[in-house]
Amino acid sequence: MDTPQPAPPVLSVVVPLFNEEGNVAALVERIVQIVDALPGRPPFEIVLVNDGSRDATLDRIRDEMRRRPNIVLVNLSRNFGHQLAATAGLDVAQGEAVVLMDGDLQDPPELIAQFVERWRAGNDVVYAIRRTRKGESPFKLFTARLFYRTIKRMTNVSIPVDTGDFRLMSRRVVEALKRSRERHRFLRGMVSWVGYNQTGVEYDREERHSGQTKYPLSKMLKFAVDGITSFSDVPLRFASYLGFVVSTAAFIYAVIIILFKAFHFGTPEYARGWASTMVVILFLGGVQLIGIGILGEYLGRIYDEVKARPLYLISEIERS
């Protein structure tokens, strides 16, 4: 007699985890409670991606797998970073709708019910808009606000402001992301690029349940650079414009000096000595270094893409 196969999941919840041992149990508990209360109680799976954690996160995931069904463990071979771990989870997820969220419980699982409602109403993407952000410093709030608005102005894709990766995506959006294999990933920008029907849901972001943030200033800066360079050529054009402006200023300066010499007005005071010469040299040198640095950022990304290495490596996939 054939063993009946479980129904394929309608809803997948993907959570990348890195050193989140204190959050796993509470995270799974809240997700299960919310999904169980959905109308019709759709078949679901919770895809937990262990991104090379150095604490007991992997053990806590396996503890939950022994206690509950419908949990999928994706154990990466090492730490690949949040965006690639999220990509691994999206690649494994089988649901017709896929929710992507962080594991620190700052993004409340209770919002999943509103996501599913909007999805059933015909939306392919339902993203969460941060109305308030608790437990974060004024500096973090200011830089986050500046980041989102800078990205919106500089990129050629309409990326909603004050949104993270917490969102629901339909199967056709997930399949489109699976065909986009760039290494320096900015998922919220990629989802906006896909298009289809997209809508937002506002919420108040809570403090971390436990542990510490995995995005210090250095990682936030790198993430911002990835976002800008992935969806905009404005920095390249900025280098060109800056070079044009500096060259024009230098030409005007040279004309003034020639006129002073030609009509025997003498050498103007600001053209004498080494000070003005050094200022000009240092300024032009700085402009050149800025231009080279911008070119280097784009060239480095091309170099990474040309190598065509896998985005991530999976050590094992386990299902409860």
PyMOL commands that set and color helices and strands:
alter all, ss='L'
color gray80, all
select helices_A, chain A and resi 24-36+57-67+82-92+109-120+138-154+171-178+187-194+217-231+234-262+269-271+273-307
alter helices_A, ss='H'
color red, helices_A
select strands_A, chain A and resi 11-17+44-50+71-76+97-100+125-133+163-170+198-205+314-319
alter strands_A, ss='S'
color yellow, strands_A
deselect
rebuild
show_as cartoon
